[in-house]
Amino acid sequence: MTDPGGMRASDAEREAVVERLRVASTEGRLTLAELSERTEAAYLAQTQGELAQVTADLPGAAPTSVPFAPPAQGGRARKWVVALLGDAKRTGTWRIDGGIGAVSVMGDVVLDLREAEVRGREVDIVATCVMGDIKIIVPDGVDVELSGVTILGDKKVQVVEAPRGQSAPVVRVTAYVLMGDVKVIGDSRAKPIRRGWHAWSGWWQERRRQPGHGGYEIPDHRGNHGLH
């Protein structure tokens, strides 16, 4: 008999699992880093058995189609992190169920989103920086959309983003900069965080070294690429 777990996974099955991961994130079951890593693992899965492992610790059966509504714009107020002539940080485990505002006036703001519980489909950040610095840390593998206005300053993205065509988590940043800097950086450029289950991307790299798996170009946590 054919092992059901050894059957090839279809694109539709991968997308269904990715949507299920998004729902688990809105329920507070996954941090942004876990969502990013497991999304990557779902797209790398070759068989139904590998795909099942991505959601093995989540409740319920994998849906074929999951209704998903974005958060209401008129709902919860934007959470603000403000630094005036000083420093302000938001790191570790915290909940994001609405927009975020970051203001730096001759100070430094650090927002670390990797261990945050994201309760919406995307993270929306408005960053205002006057003669200061705002650093936003995200897990590699998310899609970052950075826009806004810069006058005598700088805004940049240094993140290993997901390949084109994959439905990765989205972090949208609108930056207004006057003689300052707004940077969005990924894991490869930040201090590592404690991760559960070793780290999904590392686990999948080990899987790809086993016989019977094809070569895939996978970025590691230092931003390097290589066939595994």
C-alpha positions as CSV (number, residue, x, y, z in Angstrom):
1,M,0.0,0.0,0.0
2,T,1.1,3.6,-0.7
3,D,1.9,5.6,2.4
4,P,-0.6,8.6,2.3
5,G,2.0,10.8,4.0
6,G,4.4,10.1,1.0
7,M,1.9,11.5,-1.6
8,R,3.0,14.7,-3.3
9,A,1.5,17.8,-1.9
10,S,-0.4,20.1,-4.3
11,D,-0.2,23.9,-4.6
12,A,-3.8,24.1,-3.3
13,E,-2.9,22.0,-0.2
14,R,0.1,24.3,0.5
15,E,-2.0,27.4,0.2
16,A,-4.7,26.0,2.5
17,V,-2.1,25.3,5.2
18,V,-0.6,28.8,4.8
19,E,-4.1,30.2,5.3
20,R,-4.6,28.0,8.3
21,L,-1.3,29.4,9.8
22,R,-2.6,32.9,9.3
23,V,-5.8,32.0,11.2
24,A,-3.7,30.5,14.0
25,S,-1.7,33.7,14.2
26,T,-4.8,35.8,14.6
27,E,-5.9,33.5,17.5
28,G,-2.6,34.1,19.3
29,R,-1.2,30.7,18.7
30,L,1.8,31.8,16.6
31,T,4.2,34.7,16.9
32,L,5.2,36.6,13.7
33,A,8.5,34.7,13.6
34,E,6.8,31.3,13.9
35,L,4.2,32.4,11.2
36,S,7.0,33.4,8.9
37,E,9.1,30.2,9.4
38,R,6.1,27.8,9.1
39,T,4.9,29.6,6.0
40,E,8.3,29.0,4.5
41,A,8.1,25.3,5.6
42,A,4.7,24.9,4.0
43,Y,5.9,26.1,0.6
44,L,9.0,23.8,0.9
45,A,7.0,20.7,1.8
46,Q,7.0,18.1,-1.0
47,T,4.7,15.5,0.5
48,Q,1.4,15.6,2.4
49,G,3.2,14.1,5.4
50,E,5.7,17.0,5.5
51,L,2.9,19.5,5.1
52,A,1.0,17.9,8.0
53,Q,3.9,18.4,10.3
54,V,3.8,22.1,9.8
55,T,0.4,22.3,11.6
56,A,0.7,19.2,13.8
57,D,0.5,21.1,17.1
58,L,-2.4,23.3,16.0
59,P,-6.1,22.4,16.7
60,G,-8.6,21.5,14.0
61,A,-8.5,20.0,10.5
62,A,-6.7,21.8,7.7
63,P,-9.3,23.8,5.7
64,T,-9.5,24.0,1.9
65,S,-10.7,27.5,2.1
66,V,-10.6,29.8,5.1
67,P,-12.6,33.1,5.2
68,F,-10.4,35.8,6.5
69,A,-11.4,39.4,7.0
70,P,-8.9,42.1,7.6
71,P,-9.2,44.1,10.8
72,A,-11.6,47.0,10.8
73,Q,-9.9,50.3,10.2
74,G,-12.2,52.0,12.7
75,G,-11.6,49.5,15.5
76,R,-8.8,49.5,18.0
77,A,-6.8,52.7,18.4
78,R,-3.2,52.7,17.1
79,K,-0.6,51.8,19.8
80,W,2.1,54.4,20.2
81,V,5.7,54.1,21.1
82,V,7.3,57.5,21.6
83,A,10.9,58.6,22.4
84,L,11.5,62.3,23.1
85,L,15.2,63.1,23.9
86,G,15.6,59.4,25.0
87,D,15.1,55.8,24.1
88,A,11.9,53.6,23.8
89,K,11.8,49.9,23.1
90,R,9.0,47.3,22.5
91,T,10.5,43.8,22.4
92,G,9.7,40.3,23.6
93,T,6.2,38.9,23.6
94,W,3.5,41.5,22.9
95,R,0.1,41.6,21.1
96,I,-0.5,43.6,18.0
97,D,-4.3,43.8,17.3
98,G,-4.3,47.2,15.5
99,G,-1.9,49.7,13.9
100,I,1.3,50.9,15.6
101,G,2.7,54.4,15.7
102,A,6.4,55.1,16.4
103,V,7.7,58.7,17.1
104,S,11.3,59.6,17.6
105,V,12.3,63.2,18.3
106,M,16.1,63.3,19.0
107,G,15.8,59.8,20.4
108,D,15.8,56.1,19.5
109,V,12.9,53.8,19.1
110,V,13.2,50.0,18.7
111,L,10.3,47.8,17.7
112,D,11.0,44.1,17.7
113,L,8.1,42.3,16.0
114,R,9.5,38.8,15.9
115,E,7.9,37.5,19.1
116,A,4.7,39.6,18.7
117,E,1.3,38.0,18.4
118,V,-0.2,39.5,15.2
119,R,-4.0,39.5,15.3
120,G,-4.5,40.8,11.8
121,R,-3.5,39.9,8.2
122,E,-0.7,42.5,8.2
123,V,1.2,44.8,10.5
124,D,0.6,48.5,9.8
125,I,3.2,51.0,11.2
126,V,3.4,54.8,10.9
127,A,6.9,55.9,11.8
128,T,7.7,59.6,12.4
129,C,11.4,60.5,13.0
130,V,12.9,63.9,13.6
131,M,16.6,64.0,14.2
132,G,16.4,60.5,15.7
133,D,16.4,56.8,14.7
134,I,13.6,54.2,14.4
135,K,14.6,50.5,14.0
136,I,12.0,47.9,13.2
137,I,13.1,44.2,13.6
138,V,11.1,41.6,11.7
139,P,11.7,37.9,11.0
140,D,13.3,37.2,7.6
141,G,10.7,35.8,5.2
142,V,8.1,38.5,5.6
143,D,7.2,41.0,2.9
144,V,8.1,44.6,3.8
145,E,6.4,47.5,2.1
146,L,8.2,50.8,3.0
147,S,6.9,54.1,1.8
148,G,6.8,57.7,3.0
149,V,8.8,61.0,2.8
150,T,12.4,61.6,3.7
151,I,14.1,65.0,4.1
152,L,17.8,65.0,4.9
153,G,17.5,61.5,6.3
154,D,17.3,57.9,5.2
155,K,14.9,55.0,5.2
156,K,15.8,51.5,4.1
157,V,14.9,47.8,4.2
158,Q,17.4,45.1,5.0
159,V,15.4,41.9,5.1
160,V,15.6,38.5,3.4
161,E,12.1,38.5,1.9
162,A,10.0,35.6,0.8
163,P,10.3,34.4,-2.9
164,R,7.8,36.0,-5.3
165,G,4.5,34.3,-5.5
166,Q,4.4,33.2,-1.9
167,S,1.7,34.5,0.5
168,A,4.1,35.7,3.2
169,P,3.1,37.9,6.2
170,V,3.1,41.6,5.4
171,V,4.7,44.4,7.3
172,R,3.7,47.8,5.9
173,V,5.7,50.9,7.1
174,T,4.9,54.5,6.3
175,A,7.8,56.7,7.3
176,Y,8.1,60.4,7.7
177,V,11.7,61.3,8.2
178,L,13.4,64.7,8.9
179,M,17.2,64.5,9.5
180,G,16.9,60.9,10.9
181,D,16.8,57.2,10.0
182,V,14.1,54.6,9.7
183,K,15.4,51.1,9.2
184,V,13.6,47.7,8.8
185,I,16.0,44.9,9.4
186,G,15.7,41.1,9.5
187,D,17.0,38.3,11.7
188,S,20.3,38.2,9.8
189,R,21.1,41.7,11.1
190,A,19.7,41.5,14.6
191,K,20.5,39.7,17.9
192,P,19.0,36.2,17.7
193,I,15.8,35.4,19.7
194,R,15.0,32.2,21.5
195,R,13.0,29.9,19.1
196,G,10.9,26.9,19.8
197,W,11.3,23.6,18.0
198,H,14.9,24.5,17.1
199,A,13.7,26.8,14.3
200,W,11.6,25.7,11.3
201,S,13.9,26.9,8.6
202,G,16.9,25.1,10.2
203,W,14.8,22.0,10.6
204,W,13.8,22.1,6.9
205,Q,17.4,22.6,5.9
206,E,18.3,19.3,7.7
207,R,15.4,17.6,5.9
208,R,16.7,18.7,2.6
209,R,20.1,17.0,3.3
210,Q,18.4,13.6,3.5
211,P,18.3,11.3,0.4
212,G,15.2,11.7,-1.8
213,H,14.8,15.4,-1.5
214,G,15.6,17.8,-4.3
215,G,17.8,20.9,-4.0
216,Y,16.2,24.2,-2.9
217,E,17.9,27.5,-2.4
218,I,17.0,28.4,1.2
219,P,18.3,31.5,3.1
220,D,19.7,30.7,6.5
221,H,19.4,33.0,9.5
222,R,22.6,34.9,8.5
223,G,21.0,35.7,5.1
224,N,23.3,33.3,3.2
225,H,21.9,31.2,0.4
226,G,22.8,27.7,-0.8
227,L,21.4,24.6,-2.3
228,H,20.3,21.9,0.2
